[in-house]
């Protein structure tokens, strides 16, 4: 019995991602996660400022900036403006932590959602059932 348990534990160790690794997400999953990041960043969501004039419309900014420039603004903010580094706030969102998103994945998710929003393709985004398994895998990674 001990041999069987040891074999199962060894197999699980090789098949479950560790914290040194990262979970991989589908386009559909990233789009949903990006929507939730947009809605929840800094407690009230990105739109609390960006959906109000005179602040920049993010659906226009995401089309004007390169992906690298967009990521840099979210990481570092914009000196001389009220736009502070938002990545630390994003990484505190429960959904981001629950799914073990890396900083790069969280930025990618937000970027994809904003592009979908800008292209008029963000209507009807639903939570993929597969995220339940990602949350379980994340929980298992944190325990190991």
Number of C-alpha atoms within 10 A of each C-alpha: 6 7 8 9 10 11 12 11 11 11 11 11 13 9 8 15 18 17 14 6 10 15 18 12 17 10 11 18 20 24 26 22 29 23 24 19 26 21 15 20 20 17 13 11 17 16 15 15 16 14 14 10 8 8 13 12 15 20 19 13 15 20 15 11 12 11 14 8 13 19 20 15 17 18 17 14 17 13 10 7 7 10 14 16 16 16 21 15 14 25 19 14 16 12 16 20 15 17 21 22 21 15 16 10 19 20 24 19 26 23 24 23 27 24 20 16 17 17 11 10 12 17 8 7 14 13 15 14 9 12 19 13 11 18 18 13 19 22 15 14 19 13 9 10
